[in-house]
């Protein structure tokens, strides 16, 4: 497929977009909590795939992993840019759509988890999203964030602890919290 895309076969790109286009969109939704911004992230990730297809190296981690990495980097860049451009406190984000994992059953727990994930530092939020929502292995998630595995696992541990403490602080039933913090 990547050979076809590098030869500027738009049907091949369309096939990739159909099959993998939801990956950067999901990452964008969870990182930015804004489906419109997430759509921009997804389009930019696919545009980069088209633009840089001639640089593709076969035998690498694959298109899905590449799109995950690009989407995560685009989200982190967008978050950094937003912080640089604003002196104001970040307003509370309204949840426009359910973004929490389907296994979290109650609306109260869903909202608490969403709020708490959004309150994590960017890279900790990224570690939670890549590991639990995108279901990447720790090795792949570490690669996506350009970290070694030990540093990633340490950051993931801190993120889970912070997430658990935040959700417990919202007085959510402890059995529900245990599902978030295995």
N, C-alpha and C positions, 0 to 999 in steps of 0.2 A: 504494500500500500504506500509506503513512504517513497519508494522509487517512482510510483505513479504520481504522487503529489509533487515530488521534485521535478517531474516532467510537466507539471502544471495541468494535471488531470483533475478538473473540478469535481467530477463524479466521485473520485477517490476521497477528496476532502469531504464531500457531502456524506459519504459512507462513514467516515471517521466521526464526523459531527453527530450523525444519527446514533452511532454506537457508543461514543465516549463523551459527547458534548455535555452530558449531565454532570460529569465529574467536576469540571471547573465551576459550574453553576452552583452545585451543592456546597463546595468549599467557599465560594463567594458569599452565599447566603449565611452560612454559619460564622464566617469570620467577620462579615460586615453588617449582618442583620438587616440587609436591605436587598430585596429581590431585583430591584432595578440596577443597583450597583453590581450585583452578582451576574446579571445578564451581560453587563459591560466586561466583566472579568472573563466570562466564558468566551465572548466574541474576541477579545484581545488574545486569549490563549490560543484559540483556533487560528487566528490571523498569524500569530507567531509560528505556529506549526507550518502553515503555508509558506511563510516568508523564509523560514530557516530549514525547510525540508531537505535542501541539498547538503546540509551539514550533518544529517542523520547518520549515526554509526550503528550498523546492525549488531545484534547480540547484546544490546544494552538492556536496561530495565523494561522497555516497552513504552508504547504510546500512552497508556493510562497513567503510568508513573511519571512520564514526562509532563503530561498535562497537569497532574497533581502538583508537581513541583513548580511549574510556571504559574499556575493559579495561586498557590500559596505565596509565592514571591510577589505577584501583582497585588494581592490583598495586603501583605505586610507593607509594601511600598505606599499603597493608598492610605493605610492607617497612619504611617509616619508623616506623610504629606499633610493629612488632615490635622494632625497634632501641631505641625510646624506653622500652619496657617491660622491657627485659632488660639487666642489668649483666654477664651471663655471656657467655663466648665463644660464638659461634655454633657449634653442633655440626656435624660433617660430615653432609651430607645423603645418605641412601641413595637410589640411583637405583631407583625402583620400576618404571619402564617406559622403554623406549628413546625418548629425546627428541631425539636427534641426527638430522640430515638423512640420508635414505636413501643419499645418495651417499658417505657416509663408511662404508667397508666393514668395517673390522676392529673388533672389540669393544674392543680396547685404545685405538684412536683415538677411538671413540665416547665411552668413559668419560673419557678425557683431555679431550676437548672439553667434555663436560658439566661436569666438575669446574672447568675453566678458565672457562667461561661463568659459572658460579655464583660464581666468585671476583671477577668484574669489579664495579666500582661500578655501582649500580643503573641510572643513565642510560646508561652504556656498554653494559651488558647489554641494555638496551632497544633501543639502536641496532643491535646485532648481530641481535637477534631480529626486529625489524621489517624490517630490510633483507634478511637471508639466509633467515630461516625464514618470515616472512609475505610476503616478496618485494614489499615496498612500494618505490616509487621513493624516492630520497633526499628529494625534495620532500615527498611524502606522509608519510614517516617524520618529517621535521623538523616538519611541521604537527602530527603526533600528539604530539610532545614539546614543542610550543609553542616552537620554536627557529627561527632563520633558517637558511637552507640552508648558508651558509658555516660557521657554528658547528656545525651538525650534522655536516657532512662532516669537520671537524676532529676532533670527538669520535669519529666512526666510525673515522677513521684511527688515533687513539690506542687505541681499543678493539681494532681488528684487530692492531695491534702488540703490545699487552699479551697478547692471546689467543695470538698466534703464539709470543711468548716463553714464555708459560706452558706451552703444549703441547710446545715444544722442550725445555723444562726437565724434562719428564716422559719424555724419551728416546724420543719417538715418531719413527718413520721420517720423514725430512724430506720425502719425496715426498708423504706424507699431509698434512703440515703445509701444503704449498703449496696444497692444495685448500681449506684453510680461509682462507688469506691470499692472495687473487688478486693 
